Amino acid sequence: RVQLGAFRDIGNARGLFSRLARGPLAGRQQYLLRAGAVTRLLAGPYATQAEAARACGPIRAAGSDCVPVRG
């Protein structure tokens, strides 16, 4: 998976995924994980860590943060 950010407002997380799902995340699933006061937005799955790392290129080019993560 790749992490796209951590958000206090879950609506902002959903909005970002919706925007990216029309481009570099087309066909990927969103994962919203509560972590204290924030919600982590992840997308995937990817077959390998290397594939997730490569996927971050177009996501970053679209103006979003992207970090490959396990799980």
PyMOL commands that set and color helices and strands:
alter all, ss='L'
color gray80, all
select helices_A, chain A and resi 10-21+49-61
alter helices_A, ss='H'
color red, helices_A
select strands_A, chain A and resi 2-7+29-35+38-44+67-68
alter strands_A, ss='S'
color yellow, strands_A
deselect
rebuild
show_as cartoon
